[in-house]
Amino acid sequence: PSSYIDSVIHEAITIKADRVKVPSIQDLGGWLKSGFIDEKYYVEKMRLIGYQDADIQIYLSVISEGMETTKRKFLPLKTYQRWWTEKIISTEKLEEILVQMGLTSEDIEKIIGELESKRNESD
C-alpha cells in the first residue's frame, strides 16, 4: 500500500509539472503597458494562447493608444514598420494601413522598398 501511495503522489506531481502555464491576456497587457515586456514577447505569448495575428495587431493598437476600440486611429508609422519587420503584419496589411493613413502610392512603394531592402541586408 505504501508503494502504491508513493506512485500516486509521484504521478500527481509529474502531471502537475507537465502542465505549461502562460500568462493571461490581462497580465500580458498590463506588463506591456508597464514596460516589463516588449512587443515581441507579447506577440509570442498571444500566439501561444491562440490569438491570430490580426487580433494581436488590434490589441497592440488599443494598448499603444489607450483608445476605444470603436474609433479608428493610427499609430506612428514606425510602429507599423516595426510590426512588418517582426512579421506581425504582412506586406498587404501594411499597404492597406498606409492607404488608410492617406499616403500616396509613391510614398507607400518607397516605404516598403526601404523596409525590404533593410530586411535583405540583415538576411
C-alpha positions in Angstrom: 0.0 0.0 0.0 2.8 2.4 0.8 4.4 2.0 -2.6 1.0 2.5 -4.3 0.5 5.8 -2.4 4.1 6.9 -3.3 3.4 6.1 -7.0 0.1 8.0 -7.0 1.8 11.0 -5.4 4.7 10.9 -7.8 2.2 10.7 -10.8 0.3 13.7 -9.5 3.5 15.7 -9.1 4.6 14.7 -12.6 1.3 15.6 -14.2 1.3 19.0 -12.5 4.8 19.7 -13.6 3.9 18.8 -17.2 1.2 21.5 -17.4 2.5 24.6 -19.0 1.1 27.8 -17.7 1.0 31.0 -19.7 0.1 34.5 -18.6 -3.4 35.7 -19.2 -4.2 38.3 -21.8 -4.8 40.8 -19.0 -1.4 40.1 -17.5 0.3 40.5 -20.8 -1.4 43.8 -21.5 -0.5 45.1 -18.1 3.1 44.0 -18.4 3.4 45.6 -21.9 1.9 48.9 -20.7 4.3 48.9 -17.7 7.3 48.2 -19.9 8.2 44.9 -18.2 7.9 43.1 -21.6 8.4 44.2 -25.2 6.0 43.8 -28.1 7.9 40.7 -29.4 7.4 38.8 -26.2 3.7 40.0 -26.1 3.1 38.7 -29.6 4.8 35.3 -28.9 2.7 34.7 -25.8 -0.5 35.9 -27.5 0.1 33.4 -30.3 0.7 30.7 -27.7 -2.6 31.5 -26.1 -4.2 31.0 -29.5 -4.8 34.6 -30.9 -4.4 35.3 -34.6 -2.0 38.0 -35.8 -4.8 40.2 -36.9 -6.4 40.2 -33.5 -3.0 40.7 -31.8 -2.5 43.8 -34.0 -5.8 45.2 -32.7 -4.8 44.5 -29.1 -1.4 46.2 -29.7 -3.1 49.2 -31.2 -5.5 49.5 -28.3 -2.7 49.2 -25.8 -0.4 51.6 -27.6 -3.0 54.3 -27.9 -5.2 53.6 -24.9 -8.1 54.3 -27.2 -11.6 53.0 -27.5 -12.0 50.1 -30.0 -14.9 51.8 -31.8 -12.8 54.5 -33.4 -10.0 54.1 -35.9 -6.8 55.9 -35.0 -3.4 55.3 -36.4 -0.2 54.6 -34.6 3.1 56.3 -35.6 4.4 54.9 -39.0 7.4 53.5 -37.3 5.2 51.2 -35.2 3.7 49.6 -38.3 7.1 49.4 -39.9 8.4 47.5 -36.8 5.4 45.2 -36.9 6.2 44.4 -40.6 9.8 43.8 -39.8 8.9 41.4 -36.9 6.3 39.7 -39.2 3.4 40.7 -37.1 1.7 42.1 -40.2 2.0 41.2 -43.9 3.1 43.4 -46.7 -0.5 43.5 -47.9 -1.8 44.6 -44.5 0.9 47.3 -44.2 -0.1 48.6 -47.7 -3.7 48.7 -46.6 -2.9 50.6 -43.4 -0.7 53.1 -45.3 -3.5 53.7 -47.8 -6.0 54.3 -45.0 -3.5 56.7 -43.5 -3.7 58.7 -46.7 -0.2 58.1 -48.1 0.3 58.2 -51.8 1.2 55.1 -53.8 4.6 56.5 -54.5 5.3 57.0 -50.7 4.0 53.5 -50.0 6.2 52.0 -52.6 9.2 53.9 -51.2 8.5 52.9 -47.6 8.0 49.2 -48.4 11.0 49.2 -50.7 13.2 50.6 -47.9 11.9 48.0 -45.5 12.5 45.1 -47.9 16.0 46.5 -48.6 16.8 46.5 -44.8 15.4 43.0 -44.4 17.5 41.7 -47.3 20.6 43.3 -45.8 20.0 41.6 -42.4 19.5 38.2 -44.0 
